[in-house]
Amino acid sequence: MMAAALALSLYLAGLAVAFGARSWIHRRRTGSTGFRGLSGAPGSAEWWGGILFAIALVLGAAGPVLALTGAVAAPRLPAAFTWAGAFITIVGFFGVLAAQAGMGASWRVGVDATERTELVTTGAFAVVRNPIFTAMLTTMAGLALLVPTAVSAAALLCLLVAVELQVRLVEEPYLLRTHRQVYASYAAATGRFVPGLGRLRRATPGKPRS
């Protein structure tokens, strides 16, 4: 019960700051909230990426709520698992905030194909190309450890599939079209989510290959 309450508190605080507060700050600085909506036609892989992302966010909250109400039973694990889950969640949460701040005016949720933003390759982006997604997955993994139920596991799986679809089918093609050889060279030297893994080989504009 305590672990579920802690998970819910951390999750809601994370959503409020990473999306609500961040959007408000971005709007004050740039005049835009940074939200660009879904990509692709309804039913396409790109569209499903956005839908699964939204589902993951809902399931992330539903996991601890259902555990708190007793609708879903979470196995009793040693206290060390609870502390580890809380630590991983907090580390992931601060990783999201740091990576968002590192993007500056280029921060977006979604992609507008007609828009050109500065390519960020410094800070956390010098280590991996998608540190925000890496940190979000870390956060969701910590929450799944805090509240180890099928719902929490489903939230992590949906988020993983969503970010894979978003990055591979939406963001990488857009960045290759927009920044061409600059992004191709950066992507060939920097991992997608984990350092050294998912680098693009012989990438050409419009045709990301890994």
N, C-alpha and C positions, 0 to 999 in steps of 0.2 A: 504493500500500500504506500509506504513512504517513498519507495523508488518510483512508483507511478506518479505520485504527486510532484516529486522533484523533476521527473522527465517532462511532465506537462508544463510546469513553471518555466523550465529552461527553454522548451520549444516555443511557447507563446512569446517569451521575452525575445528569443532569437528572431522570430517572424516580425515582431513589432519593430525591432531595431534594423534588421538587415533589409527589410522591404519598406516598412512604413517610414521610419526615420530617415533611411537612406534616400528614399524617393523625395521626401520633403527637402532634405539638404540639397539634393541634386537640382530640384526645381528652383530653389532660391539662387543657386549658383549659375545655372544655365538656362532657366526658363522652361525646362522640360522635365517631366518626371522620370524619363529614361525607359518607360515601358513602351514596347513596340508590338506586343500582342503575338498571336500565333502566326506561324509561317506555313505556306503550302495550302493546297486545296483540301477541303474537308475529306477525310478518309485517306489522305496521303501519309507516307511515313513521317514527313516533316510535321504534319498536323498532329499525328499521334504522339510525337515527341512532346508537344506542348500540352496535350491532354493528359498524358501520363505524368508530366511534371506537376500539373494541378492535382491529379489523383494522389500522387506521392505526398504532397503537402497536406491534403485532407487526412490521409491515412496516418501521417506522422502525428497528428493531433488525436486521431481516433484511437490509436494504440493505447496510450496512457489513460484516456477517458474511459474506455471499455474496461481496462484493468481496474480503475478506481471504482467503477460501478459494479464490478463483479460479473459483468456480462461475458468477459473473456478471462480465463484463469492464466496467470503468469506463474511459471515454476519458481519455487523458492531456491535462490542461489546464494552461495556464500557472500558475505558482505563485501569481500574483495571485488566481486563482479560489479556490484553497485557503484563502488568508488571508482573502479576503472571506467565504467560506462559514463559516469558523471565527468570524469577527467577528460575522456575522449570527446564528449559532447561539447564541453567548454572550449577545449583546444580548437575543435572544428569551427565553433561559433566565432571565436576571435580570428581564426584564419579567414573566414568569410569576410568579416569587417575589414581586415587588413588588405585583402585582395581587392575588395570594392574600392577602398580608399586609394589604392595604387593605380586604379584605372582612371581616376580623376574625371574629367569631362567626357571620357570615352565610355563610361559605364552605361550599359544598356541591359534591359531584360527583353530578349527577342532581337530580331534583326529587321531593319528597314533597308531593302536592297538599293534604294535610291540615295542612301545616306553614306557619307564618308567620314569616318572618325579616325583619330590618330591611333596607330598601331603601338600598343604598349608592350615593351619587351624587357622592362627593368623590374627590380624588386622580385616579388614572387614569380612574376612572369618570365624571369630569366631562368627559373628552375623548371617550371612546367607551363604549358601554354594556357591551361584552363584552371588556375588555382582556386577560383571561386567554386567551381564544380567539385574539385577535389576536396575542398574544405566542407562543402555541403554533404558530400557522401560520407566524410569522416563524422560529421555531426549526426547524420542519420544512423550510422553504424553504432555510435555511442548510445543513442536513444534505444536502438534495438537491444543493446546489451543491458540497459537499464530496465527495459520492459520487454523481456524476451517472449513475445507472442507471435502468432502467425500474422497478425495485422501489422506489427512493427516490421517483421521480415518482408511483408508485401510492400510496405512503404519504401524500404531500402531497395528492393528489386525494381519497383516502378521508377524510382529516381535514377537508378543506374541505367536502365533502358532509355529513359527520357534524355539524359545528358549525352549518351552515346549517339542517339538519333539527332539531337540538336547540334552537337559538335560536328559530326561526320557529314550530315546532309544539309545543314543550314549554314553554320558559322564558317567552317573551313572553306567551302566553295565561295562564300561571299568574300572572305578575307583574301583568297587567292585572286579573285577577280579585281578586288579593290586595290590591294597592295602588291600584287604580282610577285616579282622575283624577291622582293624584300621579305614578304611573308613566307615564300617557298624556302628561302635560305634559313629563316628563323625556325620554321617547322621541321626542317631537315636536321636541325641541331638540338631541338628541345622536345622533350617528351610531351605527350598529350595530357595525361593526368598524373603520371608517375615519372620521375626523372629517368630519361633514357629510353622509355617505352612509348610506342606510338608515334615515333618520329616519321615524317613523310619522306619517302625516298623518291628521287627523280620526279618531284612534284612539278606540275606545269599548271599555269593559270586555268582555273575552272575544272581541273581534274585531280583532286587530292588522292594520293595513293600512299598506303602505309604497309 
